[in-house]
Amino acid sequence: FLFYIRSHLPLADSFGLAHDLRSAASGQVLFHCAFSHWEQSEEDPFQEASLTAEELEELGENPLPPNIARKLIDAIRKRKGL
């Protein structure tokens, strides 16, 4: 049987995908990945840098929770050993 699967997924989610597919199919997979497009995130990964002194004081010891953009940057830095 031959199956053709076409999908769009974020680049960060594609790392290890070929290995996972081949493992699940006992190596019987041909994998091809090609860039399609990009979108700019509307989230600010460095939101704490844009806060005023008053806003920082209101936060106190509780830092801002990391948003999706910051999590992506942190994962890339970790993967690259930075």
MARBA-3410 file (N, C-alpha, C, O; in Angstrom, 1 decimal):
82
0.8,-1.2,0.0,0.0,0.0,0.0,0.9,1.2,0.0,2.0,1.2,0.6 ~ 0.4,2.3,-0.6,1.1,3.5,-0.7,0.2,4.6,-0.1,-0.9,4.8,-0.6 ~ 0.7,5.3,0.8,-0.1,6.5,1.4,0.7,7.7,1.2,1.9,7.8,1.3 ~ 0.0,8.8,0.8,0.6,10.1,0.6,0.0,11.0,1.6,-1.2,11.3,1.6 ~ 0.8,11.5,2.5,0.3,12.4,3.6,0.9,13.8,3.3,2.1,13.9,3.2
0.1,14.8,3.3,0.6,16.2,3.1,0.0,17.0,4.3,-1.1,17.0,4.6 ~ 0.9,17.8,4.9,0.5,18.6,6.0,1.4,19.8,6.2,2.5,19.9,5.6 ~ 0.9,20.7,6.9,1.7,21.9,7.3,1.8,21.9,8.8,0.9,21.7,9.5 ~ 3.1,22.0,9.2,3.3,22.0,10.7,4.4,23.0,11.0,5.3,23.2,10.1 ~ 4.5,23.5,12.2,5.5,24.4,12.5,6.9,23.7,12.5,7.0,22.6,12.8
7.9,24.5,12.0,9.2,23.9,11.9,9.7,23.3,13.2,10.3,22.2,13.2 ~ 9.5,24.0,14.3,9.9,23.5,15.6,9.3,22.1,15.9,10.0,21.3,16.6 ~ 8.2,21.8,15.4,7.5,20.5,15.6,8.0,19.4,14.7,7.7,18.3,14.8 ~ 8.7,19.8,13.6,9.2,18.8,12.6,10.5,18.1,13.0,10.8,17.1,12.4 ~ 11.2,18.6,14.0,12.4,18.0,14.4,12.1,16.6,15.0,11.3,16.5,15.9
12.7,15.6,14.4,12.5,14.2,14.9,11.3,13.5,14.2,11.1,12.3,14.5 ~ 10.6,14.2,13.4,9.4,13.6,12.8,9.8,12.5,11.8,9.1,11.4,11.9 ~ 10.8,12.6,11.0,11.2,11.5,10.1,11.6,10.3,10.9,11.2,9.2,10.5 ~ 12.3,10.4,12.0,12.7,9.3,12.8,11.5,8.6,13.4,11.4,7.4,13.4 ~ 10.5,9.4,13.9,9.3,8.9,14.5,8.5,8.1,13.5,8.0,7.0,13.8
8.4,8.7,12.3,7.6,8.0,11.3,8.3,6.7,10.8,7.6,5.6,10.7 ~ 9.6,6.7,10.7,10.3,5.5,10.3,10.2,4.4,11.4,10.1,3.3,11.1 ~ 10.3,4.9,12.6,10.2,3.9,13.7,8.8,3.3,13.8,8.7,2.1,14.0 ~ 7.8,4.1,13.6,6.5,3.5,13.6,6.2,2.6,12.4,5.3,1.7,12.5 ~ 6.9,2.8,11.3,6.6,2.0,10.1,7.7,1.0,9.8,7.8,0.5,8.7
8.5,0.7,10.8,9.6,-0.2,10.6,10.6,0.1,9.5,11.1,-0.7,8.8 ~ 10.8,1.4,9.3,11.7,1.9,8.3,11.1,2.0,6.9,11.9,2.4,5.9 ~ 9.9,1.6,6.7,9.3,1.6,5.3,8.6,3.0,5.0,7.5,3.0,4.5 ~ 9.4,4.1,5.2,8.8,5.4,5.0,9.8,6.2,4.1,11.0,6.2,4.4 ~ 9.3,6.9,3.1,10.0,7.9,2.4,9.5,9.2,2.9,8.3,9.5,2.9
10.5,10.0,3.4,10.1,11.3,4.0,10.7,12.5,3.3,11.9,12.5,3.0 ~ 9.8,13.4,3.0,10.3,14.7,2.3,9.7,15.8,3.0,8.5,15.8,3.3 ~ 10.5,16.8,3.3,10.0,18.0,4.0,10.4,19.2,3.2,11.6,19.3,2.9 ~ 9.5,20.2,3.0,9.8,21.3,2.2,9.2,22.6,2.9,8.1,22.5,3.4 ~ 9.9,23.7,2.8,9.4,24.9,3.4,8.2,25.4,2.6,8.3,25.4,1.4
7.2,25.9,3.3,6.0,26.4,2.6,5.9,27.9,2.8,5.8,28.6,1.8 ~ 5.8,28.3,4.0,5.6,29.7,4.3,6.0,30.0,5.8,6.3,29.1,6.5 ~ 5.9,31.3,6.2,6.2,31.6,7.5,5.2,32.6,8.0,4.6,33.3,7.1 ~ 4.9,32.7,9.3,4.0,33.7,9.8,4.7,34.3,11.0,5.4,33.7,11.8 ~ 4.6,35.6,11.2,5.1,36.3,12.3,4.2,36.2,13.5,3.0,36.3,13.4
4.8,35.8,14.6,4.1,35.6,15.9,3.6,37.0,16.4,4.4,38.0,16.3 ~ 2.4,37.1,16.9,2.0,38.4,17.5,2.4,38.5,18.9,2.2,39.6,19.5 ~ 2.9,37.4,19.5,3.4,37.5,20.9,4.8,38.1,21.0,5.6,37.9,20.1 ~ 5.1,38.8,22.1,6.4,39.3,22.3,7.2,38.3,23.2,6.8,38.2,24.4 ~ 8.2,37.7,22.7,8.9,36.7,23.5,9.7,37.4,24.6,10.1,36.7,25.6
9.9,38.7,24.5,10.7,39.4,25.6,9.8,40.4,26.2,10.2,41.6,26.3 ~ 8.6,40.0,26.6,7.6,40.9,27.1,8.1,41.6,28.4,7.7,42.8,28.6 ~ 8.9,41.0,29.2,9.4,41.6,30.4,10.2,42.8,30.2,10.3,43.7,31.0 ~ 10.9,42.9,29.0,11.8,44.0,28.7,10.9,45.3,28.4,11.5,46.4,28.4 ~ 9.7,45.1,28.0,8.9,46.3,27.6,8.0,46.8,28.8,7.2,47.7,28.6
8.1,46.2,30.0,7.3,46.6,31.1,8.0,47.8,31.8,9.2,48.0,31.8 ~ 7.1,48.6,32.3,7.6,49.8,33.1,8.0,49.4,34.5,7.7,48.3,34.9 ~ 8.7,50.3,35.1,9.1,50.0,36.5,7.9,49.7,37.4,8.0,48.9,38.3 ~ 6.8,50.4,37.2,5.6,50.2,38.0,5.0,48.8,37.8,4.6,48.1,38.7 ~ 5.0,48.4,36.5,4.5,47.1,36.2,5.4,46.0,36.8,4.9,45.0,37.3
6.7,46.2,36.7,7.6,45.2,37.3,7.4,45.1,38.8,7.5,44.0,39.4 ~ 7.2,46.3,39.4,7.0,46.3,40.9,5.7,45.6,41.3,5.6,44.9,42.3 ~ 4.6,45.7,40.4,3.4,45.0,40.7,3.5,43.5,40.6,2.9,42.8,41.4 ~ 4.4,43.0,39.7,4.6,41.6,39.6,5.3,41.0,40.8,5.1,39.9,41.2 ~ 6.2,41.8,41.4,6.9,41.4,42.5,7.8,40.2,42.2,8.6,40.2,41.2
7.7,39.2,43.0,8.5,38.0,42.9,8.0,37.0,41.8,8.6,36.0,41.5 ~ 6.7,37.3,41.4,6.1,36.4,40.4,6.4,36.8,39.0,5.8,37.8,38.5 ~ 7.3,36.1,38.3,7.6,36.5,36.9,6.4,36.2,36.0,5.5,35.4,36.3 ~ 6.5,36.8,34.8,5.5,36.5,33.8,5.6,35.1,33.3,6.7,34.6,33.1 ~ 4.5,34.4,33.1,4.6,33.1,32.5,5.1,33.1,31.1,4.7,34.0,30.4
6.0,32.2,30.7,6.5,32.3,29.3,5.4,32.0,28.3,4.6,31.1,28.5 ~ 5.4,32.8,27.2,4.4,32.6,26.2,4.9,31.7,25.1,6.1,31.2,25.3 ~ 4.1,31.4,24.1,4.5,30.4,23.1,5.8,30.8,22.4,6.7,30.0,22.1 ~ 5.9,32.1,22.1,7.1,32.6,21.3,8.3,32.5,22.2,9.4,32.1,21.7 ~ 8.2,32.8,23.5,9.4,32.6,24.4,9.8,31.1,24.5,11.0,30.8,24.6
8.8,30.3,24.7,9.1,28.8,24.8,9.8,28.3,23.5,10.7,27.5,23.6 ~ 9.4,28.8,22.4,10.0,28.4,21.1,11.5,28.9,21.1,12.4,28.1,20.7 ~ 11.8,30.1,21.5,13.1,30.6,21.5,14.0,29.8,22.5,15.1,29.5,22.2 ~ 13.4,29.6,23.7,14.1,28.8,24.7,14.5,27.4,24.2,15.6,26.9,24.5 ~ 13.5,26.8,23.5,13.8,25.4,23.0,14.9,25.4,21.9,15.7,24.5,21.9
14.9,26.4,21.1,15.9,26.5,20.0,17.3,26.8,20.7,18.3,26.1,20.3 ~ 17.3,27.6,21.7,18.6,27.9,22.4,19.1,26.6,23.1,20.3,26.3,23.1 ~ 18.2,25.9,23.7,18.6,24.7,24.4,19.1,23.6,23.3,20.2,23.0,23.6 ~ 18.5,23.5,22.2,18.9,22.5,21.2,20.3,22.9,20.6,21.0,22.0,20.3 ~ 20.5,24.2,20.5,21.8,24.7,20.0,22.9,24.8,21.1,24.1,25.1,20.8
22.5,24.5,22.3,23.5,24.6,23.4,23.9,26.0,23.8,25.0,26.2,24.3 ~ 22.9,26.9,23.7,23.2,28.3,24.0,22.7,28.6,25.4,22.8,29.7,25.9
END
